Amino acid sequence: MSKTGYEPSEIARRVQDGEEAPFILDVRDREDVEKWEIPGSTNLPIYDELLEHDFSTLEDNLDNLPKDREIAVVCAAGITSARAAEFLRERGYDAESIDDGMNGWGRAHRRYDIGATDGVVQIVRPGTGCVSHLVYDDGEAVVVDPSQYIEEYLDAADERDLDIVGVADTHAHADHVSGARRLAGELDVPYYLHREDTGGLDGVSEIADGDAVEVGDRELGVRHTPGHTPGSVSFEYGDALLSGDTLFLRSVGRPDLEDSSEEAVREAAKRLFESLDALTGRDDETVVLPGHFDGEEVRPVATELGELRSEATNELLSYVEDGDEAAFVETIVESLADEPANYNEIKQINWGKEQPGSDVESLELGPNNCAAN
């Protein structure tokens, strides 16, 4: 806990690691909580009251709050939650606000070494469902799908005494602002992206199916896996498959963010089916490391391909296993969720067609909606 309250990264660690986590009291409006929340939190919708320094509803609910447990109060930006926490402390509760509220939660990152495969660090943003990776060998590293918070990757490399020699995106992201070009520019190293996803960007080291990016004495193999976007790729690193937004643990990448017309979605879904069919031809022991998660509690976000095949948790992958392209396409067309927030603006930034403004951090906050269903 910091001097001003709980650090979001501390909450993420305690929620995820099975350590006794604080009782999380979310004071935002119910509709905001229904869209996006910290797992396990309890909602008391008193945001507007707290803005007016009205604590009457909070006082009426004191008996519903634990006296023998820490209480972490969260709002949007940490202001009204700080008022609520102070009110609770004055009445004997062990309460603190979460610094920067849900904005801070969306910026939190956590790092995991992948025990099942050698030379991979996974970096997870629990508040947004985004996952990136650092692959390394013999003192060198390549960063895959970095967030805009590039210091996370510089720190991860420094901790392991690694030199970052390249940065790659599995595709042109629509749900979060990529830090790849900025990180590559600051380090003067190549930025790797498939040519069909460059959107006219200059200074890109274009990659294609069958290419290999050198990492120390090893290679990061490129597999073109279109469908989510025309230029989506997956990376092979030993027995690890960095599947980007092509294959998730419980779903697959949605194919409608380039063109949402039904005809275009159907064509992209067919390409996605073919990409998944190729990927699932790998060995059962292949460790799948996706670019997103949505509610899965497993950390790191990883599982063996054989387990994905045998479990009934990924309906769309089961259609691929059965060779049922028609059912795959129809299920996608019928079950697409709302698009990621601000996805058009985010994509324009990632293509270099718009410059990020002062709201660049808030653009990507909210639930992750990159899965097809």
C-alpha positions as CSV (number, residue, x, y, z in Angstrom):
1,M,0.0,0.0,0.0
2,S,1.3,3.5,-0.9
3,K,1.2,6.5,1.4
4,T,-1.9,7.8,-0.4
5,G,-3.7,4.5,-0.8
6,Y,-3.5,1.1,-2.5
7,E,-1.4,0.9,-5.7
8,P,-3.5,-0.8,-8.4
9,S,-0.6,-3.3,-9.0
10,E,-0.8,-4.3,-5.4
11,I,-4.5,-5.0,-5.7
12,A,-3.9,-7.0,-8.9
13,R,-1.3,-9.1,-7.1
14,R,-3.4,-9.8,-4.1
15,V,-6.6,-10.5,-6.1
16,Q,-4.7,-12.9,-8.4
17,D,-2.2,-14.7,-6.1
18,G,-4.6,-16.2,-3.6
19,E,-3.3,-13.9,-0.9
20,E,-6.0,-12.4,1.4
21,A,-7.3,-9.5,-0.8
22,P,-9.0,-6.5,0.6
23,F,-12.8,-6.2,0.5
24,I,-13.1,-4.1,-2.7
25,L,-15.9,-1.5,-2.5
26,D,-16.8,0.0,-5.8
27,V,-18.7,3.3,-5.4
28,R,-19.3,4.0,-9.1
29,D,-22.8,4.0,-10.8
30,R,-24.1,0.5,-11.4
31,E,-24.1,0.8,-15.1
32,D,-20.4,1.6,-15.1
33,V,-19.7,-1.4,-12.9
34,E,-21.7,-3.7,-15.1
35,K,-19.4,-2.7,-18.1
36,W,-16.1,-3.0,-16.2
37,E,-15.1,-3.9,-12.7
38,I,-12.4,-5.4,-10.6
39,P,-13.1,-9.1,-10.1
40,G,-14.7,-9.9,-6.7
41,S,-15.7,-6.3,-6.0
42,T,-18.9,-5.2,-4.3
43,N,-20.9,-2.3,-5.7
44,L,-22.5,0.5,-3.6
45,P,-23.6,3.1,-6.2
46,I,-23.1,6.3,-4.3
47,Y,-20.8,8.2,-6.7
48,D,-23.1,11.2,-7.2
49,E,-23.7,11.4,-3.4
50,L,-20.0,11.4,-2.7
51,L,-19.5,14.3,-5.2
52,E,-21.8,16.3,-2.9
53,H,-20.1,15.1,0.2
54,D,-23.3,13.2,1.1
55,F,-22.4,10.1,3.1
56,S,-25.9,9.1,4.2
57,T,-26.2,6.0,2.0
58,L,-22.7,4.8,3.0
59,E,-23.6,5.3,6.6
60,D,-26.8,3.3,6.1
61,N,-24.7,0.4,4.8
62,L,-21.9,0.3,7.4
63,D,-23.2,-3.0,8.8
64,N,-22.6,-4.6,5.4
65,L,-18.9,-3.8,5.5
66,P,-16.3,-6.0,7.3
67,K,-14.7,-4.5,10.4
68,D,-12.0,-7.3,10.5
69,R,-10.7,-6.9,6.9
70,E,-9.0,-4.2,4.9
71,I,-11.3,-2.3,2.6
72,A,-10.1,-0.9,-0.7
73,V,-12.5,1.7,-2.1
74,V,-12.5,2.4,-5.9
75,C,-14.2,5.0,-8.1
76,A,-13.3,6.3,-11.6
77,A,-10.2,8.4,-10.7
78,G,-9.7,8.0,-7.0
79,I,-11.2,11.2,-5.7
80,T,-14.7,10.2,-4.5
81,S,-13.3,6.9,-3.3
82,A,-10.8,8.8,-1.1
83,R,-13.7,10.7,0.5
84,A,-15.5,7.4,1.2
85,A,-12.3,5.8,2.6
86,E,-11.7,8.7,5.0
87,F,-15.4,8.5,6.2
88,L,-14.9,4.8,6.9
89,R,-11.6,5.3,8.7
90,E,-13.2,7.8,11.0
91,R,-15.7,5.1,12.0
92,G,-13.1,2.5,12.8
93,Y,-12.7,0.7,9.4
94,D,-9.3,-0.1,7.9
95,A,-10.1,1.6,4.6
96,E,-8.0,3.2,1.9
97,S,-8.7,4.3,-1.7
98,I,-7.2,2.7,-4.8
99,D,-4.9,5.2,-6.3
100,D,-6.3,6.7,-9.5
101,G,-9.3,4.5,-9.3
102,M,-10.3,2.4,-12.3
103,N,-8.0,4.6,-14.4
104,G,-5.1,3.2,-12.4
105,W,-6.5,-0.3,-12.5
106,G,-6.4,-0.1,-16.3
107,R,-2.7,0.9,-16.3
108,A,-1.6,-1.9,-13.9
109,H,0.8,-4.5,-15.4
110,R,2.1,-7.8,-14.0
111,R,4.9,-10.0,-15.1
112,Y,5.1,-13.8,-15.2
113,D,7.9,-16.2,-16.3
114,I,6.4,-19.0,-18.4
115,G,7.5,-22.1,-16.5
116,A,6.3,-24.4,-19.3
117,T,8.6,-22.9,-21.9
118,D,12.0,-21.5,-21.9
119,G,12.8,-17.8,-22.6
120,V,9.4,-16.1,-22.4
121,V,8.1,-13.5,-20.0
122,Q,4.4,-12.7,-20.1
123,I,3.2,-9.2,-19.2
124,V,-0.5,-9.0,-18.3
125,R,-2.7,-5.9,-17.8
126,P,-5.4,-7.3,-15.5
127,G,-7.7,-4.3,-15.9
128,T,-7.9,-4.4,-19.8
129,G,-7.3,-8.1,-20.6
130,C,-4.3,-7.2,-22.8
131,V,-1.3,-9.6,-22.8
132,S,2.2,-9.0,-24.2
133,H,5.4,-11.0,-24.2
134,L,9.2,-10.6,-24.0
135,V,11.1,-13.5,-25.6
136,Y,14.8,-13.8,-24.9
137,D,18.0,-15.8,-25.4
138,D,21.7,-15.2,-24.8
139,G,21.3,-11.7,-23.5
140,E,18.9,-10.5,-26.3
141,A,15.2,-9.9,-26.3
142,V,12.3,-9.1,-28.6
143,V,9.1,-7.5,-27.3
144,V,5.8,-8.6,-28.8
145,D,2.6,-6.5,-28.5
146,P,3.8,-3.9,-26.0
147,S,1.3,-1.5,-24.4
148,Q,1.9,2.2,-24.5
149,Y,3.6,2.0,-21.1
150,I,7.0,1.1,-22.5
151,E,8.8,1.4,-19.2
152,E,7.3,-1.9,-18.3
153,Y,9.3,-3.6,-21.0
154,L,12.5,-1.7,-20.4
155,D,12.3,-2.7,-16.7
156,A,11.5,-6.3,-17.5
157,A,14.6,-6.4,-19.8
158,D,16.8,-4.6,-17.2
159,E,15.8,-7.1,-14.5
160,R,17.1,-9.9,-16.7
161,D,20.1,-8.1,-18.1
162,L,18.7,-8.2,-21.6
163,D,19.2,-6.0,-24.6
164,I,16.0,-5.4,-26.6
165,V,17.0,-6.0,-30.2
166,G,13.5,-5.8,-31.8
167,V,9.9,-5.0,-31.2
168,A,6.9,-6.6,-33.0
169,D,3.1,-6.4,-33.1
170,T,1.1,-9.5,-34.0
171,H,-1.3,-7.1,-35.9
172,A,-2.5,-3.5,-36.0
173,H,-4.3,-3.3,-32.7
174,A,-7.8,-1.7,-32.4
175,D,-8.3,-2.1,-28.6
176,H,-5.2,-0.5,-27.2
177,V,-2.5,2.0,-28.2
178,S,0.6,0.1,-29.2
179,G,3.9,1.1,-27.7
180,A,5.8,-0.8,-30.4
181,R,6.9,2.1,-32.7
182,R,7.8,4.3,-29.7
183,L,9.8,1.6,-28.0
184,A,11.6,0.6,-31.2
185,G,12.3,4.3,-32.0
186,E,13.8,5.0,-28.6
187,L,16.0,2.0,-28.8
188,D,16.8,2.3,-32.5
189,V,15.8,-1.3,-33.2
190,P,13.5,-2.8,-35.9
191,Y,9.7,-2.6,-35.6
192,Y,8.3,-5.8,-37.1
193,L,4.7,-5.9,-38.6
194,H,3.1,-7.8,-41.5
195,R,2.8,-5.6,-44.6
196,E,-1.0,-6.1,-44.8
197,D,-1.4,-4.4,-41.4
198,T,1.1,-1.4,-41.8
199,G,-1.6,1.0,-43.0
200,G,1.0,3.1,-44.8
201,L,3.4,3.3,-41.9
202,D,7.0,4.2,-42.7
203,G,10.1,2.7,-41.2
204,V,8.5,-0.8,-40.6
205,S,10.5,-4.0,-41.0
206,E,7.8,-6.0,-42.8
207,I,7.5,-9.7,-42.0
208,A,5.8,-12.4,-43.9
209,D,4.9,-16.1,-43.4
210,G,7.9,-18.2,-42.9
211,D,10.2,-15.4,-41.9
212,A,12.3,-15.6,-38.7
213,V,13.4,-12.9,-36.3
214,E,16.7,-13.6,-34.6
215,V,16.8,-13.6,-30.8
216,G,20.2,-14.5,-29.5
217,D,20.9,-18.0,-30.8
218,R,17.2,-18.7,-31.4
219,E,14.6,-17.6,-33.8
220,L,11.1,-16.2,-33.5
221,G,9.2,-17.8,-36.4
222,V,6.5,-16.0,-38.2
223,R,3.2,-17.6,-39.2
224,H,0.7,-15.5,-41.2
225,T,-2.7,-16.1,-39.5
226,P,-5.1,-13.7,-41.1
227,G,-8.7,-13.3,-40.1
228,H,-8.8,-11.0,-37.1
229,T,-7.0,-8.6,-39.4
230,P,-5.5,-9.2,-42.9
231,G,-2.0,-9.0,-41.5
232,S,-2.4,-10.9,-38.3
233,V,0.5,-13.2,-37.5
234,S,1.4,-15.7,-34.8
235,F,4.9,-16.2,-33.5
236,E,6.5,-19.6,-32.8
237,Y,9.3,-19.7,-30.2
238,G,10.3,-23.2,-29.4
239,D,7.3,-25.0,-28.0
240,A,5.5,-21.6,-27.4
241,L,2.9,-20.2,-29.7
242,L,2.3,-16.4,-29.3
243,S,-1.1,-16.5,-31.0
244,G,-1.9,-12.8,-30.7
245,D,-5.6,-12.1,-31.4
246,T,-6.0,-15.2,-33.6
247,L,-6.5,-17.8,-30.8
248,F,-7.6,-17.1,-27.2
249,L,-8.1,-19.7,-24.5
250,R,-11.9,-19.4,-24.6
251,S,-12.5,-17.9,-28.0
252,V,-10.9,-16.5,-31.2
253,G,-10.3,-13.0,-32.5
254,R,-13.3,-11.2,-33.9
255,P,-13.1,-10.6,-37.7
256,D,-15.3,-7.5,-38.0
257,L,-13.0,-4.5,-37.0
258,E,-11.7,-3.9,-40.5
259,D,-15.1,-4.0,-42.3
260,S,-18.3,-4.8,-40.4
261,S,-20.5,-5.6,-43.4
262,E,-21.8,-9.1,-43.2
263,E,-20.2,-10.1,-46.5
264,A,-16.8,-8.9,-45.3
265,V,-17.2,-10.5,-41.9
266,R,-18.0,-13.9,-43.5
267,E,-15.0,-13.7,-45.7
268,A,-12.7,-12.7,-42.8
269,A,-14.2,-15.5,-40.7
270,K,-13.3,-18.0,-43.4
271,R,-9.7,-16.8,-43.5
272,L,-9.7,-17.1,-39.7
273,F,-11.0,-20.6,-39.8
274,E,-8.1,-21.6,-42.2
275,S,-5.6,-19.9,-39.9
276,L,-6.8,-21.7,-36.9
277,D,-6.9,-25.0,-38.8
278,A,-3.2,-24.5,-39.6
279,L,-2.3,-23.6,-36.0
280,T,-4.1,-26.5,-34.5
281,G,-1.9,-28.9,-36.5
282,R,0.9,-28.3,-34.0
283,D,1.8,-30.7,-31.3
284,D,-0.5,-31.1,-28.2
285,E,2.4,-29.9,-26.0
286,T,2.5,-26.5,-27.8
287,V,2.0,-23.8,-25.1
288,V,-0.6,-21.2,-26.4
289,L,0.1,-17.7,-25.2
290,P,-2.7,-15.4,-26.5
291,G,-2.8,-11.6,-26.8
292,H,-5.9,-11.3,-24.6
293,F,-7.9,-12.9,-21.9
294,D,-11.5,-12.3,-20.8
295,G,-12.2,-13.4,-17.2
296,E,-9.8,-16.4,-17.1
297,E,-8.2,-16.6,-13.7
298,V,-5.2,-18.7,-14.8
299,R,-1.8,-16.9,-14.6
300,P,0.2,-16.8,-16.6
301,V,-2.5,-16.8,-19.4
302,A,-1.3,-20.0,-21.0
303,T,-2.4,-23.6,-21.7
304,E,-1.3,-26.4,-23.8
305,L,-2.9,-26.8,-27.2
306,G,-4.0,-30.3,-26.4
307,E,-5.9,-29.1,-23.4
308,L,-7.7,-26.5,-25.5
309,R,-8.7,-29.3,-27.9
310,S,-10.0,-31.5,-25.2
311,E,-11.9,-28.9,-23.1
312,A,-15.3,-27.7,-24.1
313,T,-14.5,-24.0,-23.2
314,N,-13.7,-22.8,-26.7
315,E,-16.7,-23.5,-28.8
316,L,-15.3,-21.9,-32.0
317,L,-12.1,-23.9,-31.8
318,S,-14.2,-27.1,-31.5
319,Y,-15.8,-26.3,-34.9
320,V,-12.3,-26.0,-36.4
321,E,-11.4,-29.4,-34.9
322,D,-14.5,-30.8,-36.5
323,G,-13.8,-29.2,-39.8
324,D,-17.2,-27.4,-39.7
325,E,-16.4,-24.1,-41.4
326,A,-20.1,-23.2,-41.9
327,A,-21.0,-23.5,-38.1
328,F,-17.8,-21.5,-37.3
329,V,-18.8,-18.7,-39.6
330,E,-22.5,-18.6,-38.6
331,T,-21.6,-18.6,-34.9
332,I,-19.3,-15.6,-35.3
333,V,-21.8,-13.7,-37.4
334,E,-24.6,-14.3,-34.9
335,S,-22.7,-13.6,-31.7
336,L,-20.5,-10.6,-32.2
337,A,-20.4,-8.3,-29.1
338,D,-20.0,-4.6,-29.0
339,E,-16.8,-3.3,-30.6
340,P,-13.9,-2.2,-28.4
341,A,-14.2,1.4,-27.2
342,N,-12.8,4.1,-29.5
343,Y,-11.4,1.4,-31.8
344,N,-11.3,3.5,-34.9
345,E,-9.4,6.3,-33.2
346,I,-7.0,3.8,-31.6
347,K,-6.3,2.1,-35.0
348,Q,-5.6,5.5,-36.6
349,I,-3.0,6.2,-33.9
350,N,-1.4,2.8,-34.3
351,W,-1.2,3.4,-38.1
352,G,0.4,6.8,-37.5
353,K,-2.5,8.6,-39.2
354,E,-3.4,10.5,-36.0
355,Q,-1.2,11.7,-33.2
356,P,-2.1,10.7,-29.7
357,G,-3.6,13.4,-27.6
358,S,-3.9,14.1,-23.9
359,D,-6.6,11.5,-23.7
360,V,-4.5,8.7,-25.1
361,E,-4.5,6.8,-21.8
362,S,-8.3,6.9,-21.3
363,L,-9.0,5.8,-24.9
364,E,-8.3,2.2,-24.1
365,L,-9.9,1.9,-20.7
366,G,-12.8,-0.4,-20.2
367,P,-13.7,-4.0,-20.9
368,N,-11.9,-6.1,-23.5
369,N,-14.1,-6.9,-26.6
370,C,-11.6,-8.4,-29.0
371,A,-13.1,-11.9,-28.9
372,A,-15.5,-13.2,-31.5
373,N,-18.1,-14.3,-28.9
